[in-house]
Amino acid sequence: MEIAERVKEKMSPAMRRLADHLEKSSEERLLRLTVTELSREAKVSEATVLRFCRLLGFKGYYDFRVTLAREGEDCLREEEEDFAAKLQAEYLGAFGKCREKLSAAALKAAISLVRSAERVCCFSSSQHAVAALSLKNRLLEMGVFAVREEDAQFRNILIPACGESDLLITLGGGTEAARAEALARANGVKILSLGGDGKLADCALAAEGELALLFLTDILCEGVRRADPERFGRALAKSSCALVGDKV
């Protein structure tokens, strides 16, 4: 990995020490290191690693590592702004953070909740409406009865109509999601929280931001499909036929 001299001139002594360490390391090895492991190896603070990444034009270490993986060393010498590459790095960085926080045990529990539910109610604030709609549609395609209600008044009618065999999935957390979870808990409805604090939830999966939520809903739905590929595969095939107007 090569770092341009014009960038080195702006570095502190600690950053130069980090730069020297990076230039002696293979890209393949760097991609496996966390920020803590890299700072320990280079004998600098984690804050120095983050300042170093920002000096090179990255938002943080995830951004740096993902871009390094996708673009190689040329991205460190690029002078013209490539907004498409930066967006790509932002997307991959969000997905990387989400994946690192994902617990295998929690994901297994979330999949079990969805599979055992008679009905799934997807709820989010308007800020995360896209992720909630995507989740509802994906579940419907797999033959899972799922609904989504934006209006708070109708939500207050819908959730009490659910029972112990049903599931509320809240996306993104926030005040509105907390109210929905409290209402579900009062009525014995099981709760899965995606990106919320999970205080009242039977299971919670962490995610920050809309991109991570969308990625997390994809992971959840794919996990549900893989848990019973014959059942959900048939439902997906029927959904595909219905969309194109073919006979099942």
LUMDREN-37023 format. One record per residue: residue in one letter; x, y, z of N, C-alpha, C, O in turn. Coordinates in pm, whole numbers, padded with zeros to 5 digits, always signed. Example, Ala and Ser with C-alpha at 12.3 -4.5 7.8 and 13.67 -1.06 7.14 Angstrom:
BEGIN
A+01319-00569+00780+01230-00450+00780+01320-00330+00780+01424-00332+00846 S+01285-00225+00708+01367-00106+00714+01290+00003+00787+01341+00114+00804 
END
This chain:
BEGIN
M+00084-00118+00000+00000+00000+00000+00088+00123+00000+00178+00135+00083 E+00064+00214-00092+00146+00334-00106+00064+00459-00072-00049+00474-00118 I+00123+00548+00007+00057+00672+00045+00137+00788-00014+00258+00796+00003 A+00067+00877-00082+00134+00988-00151+00211+01076-00053+00165+01099+00059 E+00329+01127-00096+00414+01209-00010+00345+01338+00030+00367+01388+00141 R+00261+01394-00059+00193+01520-00027+00100+01505+00093+00074+01601+00165 V+00050+01381+00113-00035+01355+00228+00049+01338+00354+00010+01383+00462 K+00163+01274+00339+00250+01251+00454+00297+01381+00517+00319+01388+00638 E+00313+01485+00434+00359+01614+00485+00263+01674+00587+00304+01754+00670 K+00138+01636+00581+00036+01690+00671+00019+01605+00797-00062+01639+00884 M+00094+01496+00808+00074+01403+00919+00153+01439+01043+00261+01497+01035 S+00097+01403+01158+00168+01415+01284+00268+01300+01293+00260+01206+01213 P+00362+01304+01387+00457+01193+01402+00388+01057+01421+00432+00955+01367 A+00279+01057+01499+00208+00931+01524+00144+00880+01395+00144+00759+01369 M+00090+00971+01315+00030+00932+01188+00136+00879+01092+00110+00784+01018 R+00254+00940+01094+00362+00891+01007+00403+00750+01048+00432+00665+00963 R+00404+00727+01178+00438+00593+01226+00332+00491+01179+00365+00379+01141 L+00208+00533+01182+00100+00447+01134+00113+00425+00983+00095+00314+00934 A+00145+00533+00910+00160+00523+00764+00273+00426+00728+00259+00345+00636 D+00384+00435+00800+00497+00344+00775+00456+00199+00799+00495+00109+00725 H+00378+00178+00905+00331+00043+00936+00241-00010+00826+00251-00126+00787 L+00152+00075+00775+00059+00035+00670+00132+00001+00541+00096-00093+00470 E+00236+00078+00510+00310+00055+00385+00389-00076+00390+00422-00133+00286 K+00420-00122+00511+00494-00247+00526+00401-00368+00534+00446-00482+00530 S+00270-00340+00545+00172-00449+00561+00103-00478+00428+00087-00389+00344 S+00062-00601+00410-00012-00637+00289-00157-00593+00303-00212-00590+00412 E-00217-00559+00189-00358-00517+00191-00448-00630+00242-00545-00606+00313 E-00413-00753+00205-00493-00868+00248-00497-00878+00400-00601-00910+00458 R-00383-00851+00464-00379-00857+00610-00454-00740+00672-00526-00758+00771 L-00438-00621+00615-00503-00503+00669-00654-00517+00673-00721-00467+00763 L-00708-00586+00575-00853-00601+00565-00911-00685+00677-01031-00680+00702 R-00826-00762+00746-00874-00847+00855-00861-00781+00991-00910-00835+01091 L-00797-00664+00998-00770-00599+01126-00882-00504+01166-00932-00427+01084 T-00922-00510+01294-01013-00410+01347-00932-00285+01380-00809-00289+01379 V-01000-00175+01410-00930-00051+01443-00846-00069+01569-00738-00011+01581 T-00895-00149+01663-00820-00174+01787-00694-00254+01759-00587-00223+01812 E-00705-00357+01675-00589-00441+01642-00485-00361+01564-00365-00376+01589 L-00529-00277+01472-00437-00196+01393-00363-00097+01482-00242-00080+01469 S-00436-00030+01571-00372+00068+01659-00270+00002+01751-00166+00060+01782 R-00301-00120+01793-00208-00192+01881-00082-00232+01805+00029-00219+01857 E-00099-00279+01683+00016-00319+01602+00106-00201+01568+00229-00212+01572 A+00045-00088+01533+00122+00030+01492+00169+00112+01610+00244+00208+01593 K+00126+00074+01731+00163+00144+01855+00120+00291+01852+00196+00382+01886 V-00007+00309+01811-00068+00442+01813-00206+00427+01875-00253+00315+01896 S-00271+00539+01905-00405+00534+01963-00509+00510+01854-00484+00534+01736 E-00627+00464+01896-00738+00446+01800-00778+00581+01741-00819+00590+01625 A-00766+00687+01822-00799+00821+01774-00706+00862+01660-00748+00928+01565 T-00579+00822+01669-00483+00852+01562-00523+00780+01433-00513+00837+01324 V-00569+00655+01446-00613+00580+01328-00730+00651+01261-00735+00662+01138 L-00824+00698+01341-00942+00766+01286-00904+00898+01221-00955+00931+01114 R-00813+00975+01285-00767+01102+01226-00692+01077+01095-00703+01153+01000 F-00616+00968+01093-00541+00930+00973-00638+00900+00858-00617+00945+00745 C-00744+00824+00887-00842+00790+00784-00912+00915+00731-00935+00927+00611 R-00944+01008+00821-01011+01131+00778-00918+01218+00694-00962+01284+00600 L-00789+01218+00728-00693+01294+00651-00686+01244+00507-00664+01322+00414 L-00705+01114+00490-00704+01055+00355-00836+01073+00282-00850+01033+00166 G-00935+01134+00351-01062+01162+00286-01173+01065+00316-01278+01068+00252 F-01151+00976+00415-01252+00879+00451-01329+00925+00575-01279+01005+00654 K-01451+00874+00590-01534+00912+00706-01485+00846+00834-01505+00898+00943 G-01422+00734+00821-01375+00659+00937-01303+00534+00893-01274+00516+00775 Y-01274+00446+00989-01195+00326+00960-01271+00227+00872-01212+00166+00784 Y-01402+00212+00895-01482+00122+00812-01477+00167+00666-01458+00087+00575 D-01496+00296+00648-01492+00355+00514-01357+00326+00448-01352+00286+00331 F-01250+00347+00523-01113+00324+00473-01093+00178+00434-01043+00147+00326 R-01133+00087+00524-01108-00055+00501-01191-00109+00384-01140-00185+00302 V-01318-00070+00377-01404-00118+00270-01357-00065+00134-01354-00139+00036 T-01320+00064+00130-01272+00121+00005-01141+00057-00038-01119+00034-00157 L-01056+00027+00058-00931-00042+00027-00960-00178-00036-00890-00220-00128 A-01061-00245+00015-01096-00377-00038-01149-00368-00180-01121-00454-00264 R-01228-00263-00208-01295-00253-00338-01212-00184-00445-01218-00219-00562 E-01135-00086-00402-01066-00003-00501-00915-00025-00507-00851+00012-00604 G-00859-00086-00401-00714-00105-00399-00642+00025-00366-00704+00124-00328 E-00511+00024-00381-00429+00137-00338-00450+00262-00422-00416+00371-00377 D-00505+00251-00542-00527+00369-00625-00621+00469-00560-00613+00588-00588 C-00710+00421-00473-00805+00512-00410-00734+00609-00317-00788+00715-00287 L-00613+00575-00270-00539+00662-00179-00462+00769-00254-00410+00862-00192 R-00452+00757-00386-00378+00857-00463-00470+00936-00555-00425+01020-00634 E-00600+00908-00543-00695+00974-00632-00716+01119-00590-00750+01145-00474 E-00696+01212-00680-00711+01353-00647-00852+01403-00677-00904+01487-00603 E-00915+01354-00783-01049+01399-00818-01153+01323-00736-01141+01203-00712 E-01255+01397-00695-01359+01335-00613-01443+01239-00698-01491+01275-00805 D-01459+01119-00649-01541+01019-00715-01658+00991-00622-01649+00905-00534 F-01769+01064-00641-01879+01053-00546-01943+00915-00549-01994+00868-00447 A-01939+00848-00664-01997+00714-00673-01919+00616-00584-01978+00533-00516 A-01786+00628-00587-01703+00541-00503-01725+00570-00356-01727+00479-00273 K-01743+00699-00324-01767+00735-00184-01902+00682-00136-01914+00636-00023 L-02003+00688-00223-02132+00633-00187-02123+00482-00169-02184+00425-00078 Q-02047+00419-00257-02028+00275-00246-01964+00242-00111-02006+00148-00043 A-01863+00318-00075-01795+00293+00052-01889+00316+00170-01884+00244+00269 E-01975+00418+00158-02071+00447+00265-02169+00331+00281-02199+00290+00393 Y-02218+00279+00169-02310+00166+00174-02242+00044+00237-02296-00019+00329 L-02124+00012+00187-02054-00106+00236-02014-00090+00383-02013-00186+00459 G-01980+00034+00421-01947+00061+00560-02066+00037+00651-02051-00022+00758 A-02185+00082+00609-02306+00061+00687-02337-00087+00698-02376-00134+00805 F-02320-00160+00588-02346-00304+00590-02245-00375+00681-02279-00469+00753 G-02118-00330+00676-02015-00391+00758-02041-00374+00906-02024-00468+00984 K-02083-00253+00946-02114-00228+01087-02230-00315+01133-02228-00373+01242 C-02332-00323+01048-02449-00403+01081-02410-00549+01099-02454-00614+01194 R-02330-00601+01009-02290-00742+01014-02207-00771+01137-02223-00876+01199 E-02118-00680+01176-02033-00704+01292-02112-00705+01422-02073-00772+01518 K-02222-00631+01426-02304-00624+01547-02406-00737+01554-02472-00756+01657 L-02420-00812+01446-02524-00913+01439-02484-01039+01515-02383-01103+01484 S-02563-01074+01613-02540-01195+01692-02609-01313+01627-02727-01305+01591 A-02537-01422+01610-02594-01541+01548-02711-01594+01631-02812-01639+01576 A-02697-01590+01763-02803-01640+01851-02928-01552+01840-03040-01602+01835 A-02907-01419+01836-03021-01327+01826-03090-01342+01690-03213-01337+01682 L-03012-01360+01584-03070-01379+01451-03153-01506+01447-03262-01508+01389 K-03102-01613+01507-03175-01740+01512-03308-01722+01585-03411-01775+01544 A-03303-01647+01696-03426-01622+01774-03525-01539+01693-03646-01564+01699 A-03475-01439+01619-03561-01354+01536-03628-01435+01426-03747-01418+01400 I-03552-01523+01363-03607-01609+01258-03717-01698+01314-03820-01717+01251 S-03695-01752+01433-03793-01838+01497-03923-01762+01527-04032-01817+01511 L-03910-01636+01571-04028-01555+01599-04112-01534+01472-04234-01545+01476 V-04045-01504+01362-04116-01481+01236-04183-01609+01187-04298-01607+01143 R-04112-01719+01195-04165-01847+01145-04286-01894+01225-04377-01955+01169 S-04289-01865+01354-04398-01914+01438-04516-01818+01445-04619-01852+01504 A-04505-01701+01385-04611-01601+01393-04723-01629+01293-04697-01664+01177 E-04846-01614+01338-04960-01624+01246-04972-01496+01164-05000-01500+01044 R-04951-01384+01229-04953-01255+01162-04834-01172+01207-04792-01180+01322 V-04781-01093+01114-04670-01003+01147-04713-00860+01117-04759-00829+01007 C-04699-00773+01216-04732-00632+01199-04601-00554+01195-04528-00551+01295 C-04569-00492+01083-04445-00416+01067-04473-00269+01098-04562-00209+01040 F-04397-00213+01191-04421-00074+01228-04291+00004+01234-04189-00046+01281 S-04296+00129+01184-04181+00220+01194-04232+00362+01188-04347+00387+01151 S-04147+00456+01224-04177+00596+01202-04162+00623+01052-04113+00538+00978 S-04205+00742+01009-04194+00776+00867-04050+00776+00819-04023+00756+00700 Q-03956+00799+00910-03814+00802+00876-03765+00669+00822-03674+00665+00740 H-03824+00560+00868-03781+00426+00826-03892+00351+00753-03898+00229+00757 A-03978+00427+00686-04092+00367+00616-04049+00274+00503-04114+00172+00479 V-03940+00308+00435-03894+00225+00322-03854+00086+00371-03889-00014+00309 A-03780+00080+00481-03737-00049+00535-03857-00131+00582-03861-00252+00562 A-03956-00065+00645-04075-00134+00693-04157-00189+00577-04206-00302+00583 L-04172-00109+00472-04247-00154+00355-04176-00269+00286-04239-00365+00243 S-04044-00259+00275-03966-00366+00213-03982-00496+00290-03998-00603+00231 L-03977-00488+00424-03991-00607+00507-04130-00669+00488-04142-00791+00469 K-04233-00586+00492-04370-00638+00475-04384-00710+00341-04439-00820+00334 N-04335-00647+00235-04347-00706+00102-04270-00837+00089-04317-00933+00029 R-04150-00840+00147-04069-00963+00141-04139-01078+00213-04140-01191+00165 L-04198-01048+00329-04267-01152+00405-04391-01201+00330-04417-01321+00326 L-04465-01109+00271-04583-01148+00194-04545-01238+00078-04614-01336+00050 E-04436-01207+00010-04390-01289-00102-04359-01431-00058-04372-01525-00136 M-04317-01447+00069-04283-01580+00120-04403-01649+00184-04389-01757+00242 G-04521-01588+00172-04640-01651+00226-04665-01622+00373-04752-01685+00434 V-04591-01527+00432-04613-01486+00571-04713-01371+00572-04692-01270+00506 F-04822-01386+00647-04923-01281+00652-04865-01161+00727-04842-01167+00847 A-04842-01053+00655-04779-00934+00713-04857-00809+00675-04907-00798+00564 V-04865-00716+00768-04932-00589+00745-04842-00476+00793-04750-00496+00872 R-04871-00358+00743-04796-00239+00786-04894-00123+00798-04970-00096+00705 E-04891-00056+00912-04983+00055+00934-04905+00180+00975-04835+00180+01076 E-04917+00286+00895-04848+00410+00924-04922+00495+01025-04861+00556+01113 D-05053+00500+01013-05133+00587+01097-05136+00539+01242-05168+00423+01269 A-05102+00629+01336-05094+00592+01477-05229+00549+01532-05236+00459+01616 Q-05337+00612+01486-05470+00576+01534-05508+00434+01494-05560+00358+01575 F-05481+00399+01369-05511+00264+01323-05417+00163+01387-05454+00048+01410 R-05294+00206+01416-05201+00118+01487-05259+00080+01624-05249-00035+01666 N-05319+00177+01691-05378+00152+01823-05496+00056+01817-05534-00004+01917 I-05555+00043+01698-05664-00054+01679-05607-00189+01637-05652-00294+01682 L-05506-00185+01550-05450-00307+01493-05380-00393+01597-05405-00514+01604 I-05293-00335+01676-05211-00414+01769-05296-00484+01875-05272-00603+01900 P-05394-00417+01939-05478-00490+02035-05559-00603+01972-05604-00694+02042 A-05579-00596+01840-05652-00702+01770-05564-00826+01751-05615-00933+01717 C-05434-00811+01772-05341-00923+01761-05338-01000+01892-05386-00952+01995 G-05281-01120+01887-05275-01203+02007-05138-01263+02030-05040-01220+01969 E-05131-01362+02117-05004-01422+02156-04935-01495+02041-04813-01515+02044 S-05011-01534+01940-04952-01605+01827-04903-01510+01719-04851-01554+01616 D-04918-01379+01741-04879-01277+01642-04749-01209+01684-04702-01224+01797 L-04694-01132+01591-04563-01069+01613-04565-00925+01564-04611-00895+01453 L-04515-00835+01648-04492-00696+01609-04344-00679+01580-04260-00712+01664 I-04311-00627+01462-04172-00594+01430-04161-00443+01419-04223-00382+01332 T-04082-00382+01505-04059-00238+01498-03923-00213+01435-03827-00287+01459 L-03915-00108+01354-03791-00077+01283-03744+00064+01318-03819+00161+01306 G-03618+00073+01361-03555+00203+01381-03571+00264+01518-03506+00365+01547 G-03654+00208+01603-03670+00262+01736-03741+00396+01736-03813+00429+01641 G-03723+00474+01843-03787+00605+01855-03912+00599+01941-03954+00492+01984 T-03970+00717+01965-04085+00728+02053-04206+00650+02002-04271+00580+02079 E-04234+00662+01873-04351+00594+01817-04336+00442+01826-04431+00371+01858 A-04216+00393+01798-04192+00249+01807-04206+00202+01951-04258+00093+01976 A-04160+00283+02046-04169+00248+02188-04316+00237+02230-04353+00148+02307 R-04399+00328+02180-04543+00322+02212-04607+00197+02153-04689+00132+02217 A-04568+00165+02031-04622+00044+01968-04580-00080+02046-04661-00172+02064 E-04456-00085+02091-04408-00200+02167-04480-00211+02302-04513-00321+02346 A-04503-00096+02368-04574-00096+02496-04716-00148+02478-04767-00224+02561 L-04779-00108+02369-04915-00153+02340-04917-00303+02311-05006-00375+02355 A-04818-00349+02237-04807-00492+02206-04783-00573+02333-04845-00678+02353 R-04694-00525+02418-04664-00596+02542-04787-00606+02631-04809-00708+02696 A-04866-00500+02635-04986-00499+02717-05090-00599+02667-05176-00643+02743 N-05082-00634+02539-05179-00725+02479-05121-00864+02451-05182-00945+02381 G-05003-00891+02504-04944-01024+02492-04888-01057+02355-04864-01174+02325 V-04865-00954+02272-04810-00976+02138-04658-00985+02146-04595-00903+02214 K-04598-01080+02080-04453-01092+02078-04392-00976+02000-04455-00922+01909 I-04268-00938+02036-04206-00819+01978-04065-00850+01929-03984-00909+02001 L-04036-00809+01806-03901-00815+01750-03860-00673+01715-03927-00606+01636 S-03750-00627+01772-03702-00491+01748-03583-00493+01654-03484-00562+01679 L-03592-00418+01544-03482-00404+01449-03431-00260+01458-03497-00167+01412 G-03314-00242+01517-03256-00108+01527-03308-00024+01641-03276+00095+01647 G-03385-00081+01731-03434-00007+01847-03358-00045+01973-03262-00121+01967 D-03403+00008+02089-03333-00024+02213-03368-00164+02263-03293-00222+02341 G-03482-00218+02218-03517-00355+02251-03553-00381+02395-03550-00496+02440 K-03589-00276+02472-03617-00293+02615-03738-00381+02639-03739-00460+02733 L-03840-00370+02556-03961-00449+02574-03968-00569+02480-04061-00649+02487 A-03869-00581+02393-03875-00682+02288-03837-00821+02337-03758-00836+02430 D-03895-00922+02273-03854-01060+02299-03719-01087+02235-03643-01173+02280 C-03688-01012+02129-03560-01025+02060-03528-00891+01993-03619-00822+01946 A-03401-00855+01988-03360-00729+01927-03235-00749+01843-03141-00817+01885 L-03236-00690+01722-03120-00692+01633-03076-00548+01610-03159-00462+01581 A-02946-00522+01624-02896-00386+01616-02875-00341+01471-02832-00419+01386 A-02906-00214+01446-02882-00152+01315-02889-00002+01331-02969+00049+01409 E-02804+00070+01257-02802+00216+01264-02827+00273+01125-02746+00254+01034 G-02940+00344+01108-02967+00409+00982-03048+00323+00886-03059+00202+00903 E-03104+00389+00784-03192+00322+00690-03121+00215+00609-03177+00108+00585 L-02997+00243+00566-02923+00143+00487-02903+00014+00565-02924-00095+00513 A-02863+00029+00690-02841-00089+00774-02971-00164+00799-02973-00287+00803 L-03081-00089+00816-03211-00153+00838-03254-00234+00716-03304-00346+00729 L-03234-00177+00599-03268-00249+00476-03187-00377+00463-03239-00482+00426 F-03058-00367+00495-02970-00484+00491-03016-00588+00593-03017-00707+00565 L-03054-00540+00712-03096-00630+00818-03226-00702+00783-03241-00820+00814 T-03319-00632+00720-03445-00698+00678-03416-00806+00573-03481-00910+00573 D-03320-00780+00485-03281-00881+00386-03222-01004+00454-03253-01117+00417 I-03136-00980+00553-03075-01092+00626-03183-01173+00697-03183-01296+00691 L-03275-01104+00763-03383-01172+00835-03468-01256+00741-03495-01373+00769 C-03510-01197+00631-03597-01270+00536-03524-01388+00472-03582-01494+00453 E-03396-01369+00440-03319-01480+00383-03301-01591+00485-03302-01709+00451 G-03284-01552+00613-03273-01652+00719-03401-01732+00736-03397-01853+00756 V-03515-01663+00727-03644-01730+00735-03661-01828+00618-03705-01941+00637 R-03624-01783+00498-03635-01871+00380-03549-01994+00394-03592-02105+00363 R-03425-01974+00439-03332-02087+00451-03372-02184+00561-03336-02302+00557 A-03447-02136+00660-03490-02222+00769-03589-02328+00722-03597-02436+00780 D-03665-02297+00618-03760-02393+00560-03770-02364+00410-03872-02312+00365 P-03667-02397+00333-03662-02361+00191-03775-02421+00108-03817-02361+00010 E-03823-02539+00146-03932-02601+00069-04060-02519+00083-04124-02486-00016 R-04097-02488+00207-04220-02412+00233-04215-02273+00172-04305-02233+00098 F-04110-02199+00203-04103-02061+00158-04067-02051+00009-04099-01953-00057 G-03998-02154-00041-03968-02156-00183-04095-02169-00266-04109-02104-00370 R-04188-02253-00220-04316-02268-00290-04393-02136-00290-04450-02097-00392 A-04393-02069-00176-04465-01942-00166-04404-01837-00258-04476-01761-00322 L-04271-01833-00264-04203-01738-00353-04234-01766-00499-04251-01675-00579 A-04242-01895-00532-04275-01932-00670-04416-01887-00706-04440-01838-00816 K-04510-01905-00614-04648-01861-00636-04654-01709-00652-04727-01658-00737 S-04578-01638-00568-04576-01492-00576-04524-01445-00710-04577-01351-00769 S-04419-01512-00759-04361-01475-00889-04461-01498-01001-04474-01416-01092 C-04532-01610-00994-04632-01640-01097-04745-01539-01095-04794-01497-01199 A-04787-01500-00973-04897-01404-00959-04858-01269-01018-04941-01201-01077 L-04731-01231-01002-04684-01102-01051-04685-01095-01203-04714-00990-01261 V-04653-01209-01267-04648-01208-01414-04774-01262-01478-04787-01266-01600 G-04871-01305-01392-04999-01350-01444-05001-01493-01492-05094-01531-01564 D-04902-01575-01455-04899-01715-01497-04980-01801-01401-05009-01758-01289 K-05017-01920-01444-05085-02014-01356-04983-02087-01271-04873-02119-01316 V-05021-02111-01147-04932-02182-01054-04936-02331-01082-04868-02408-01015 
END
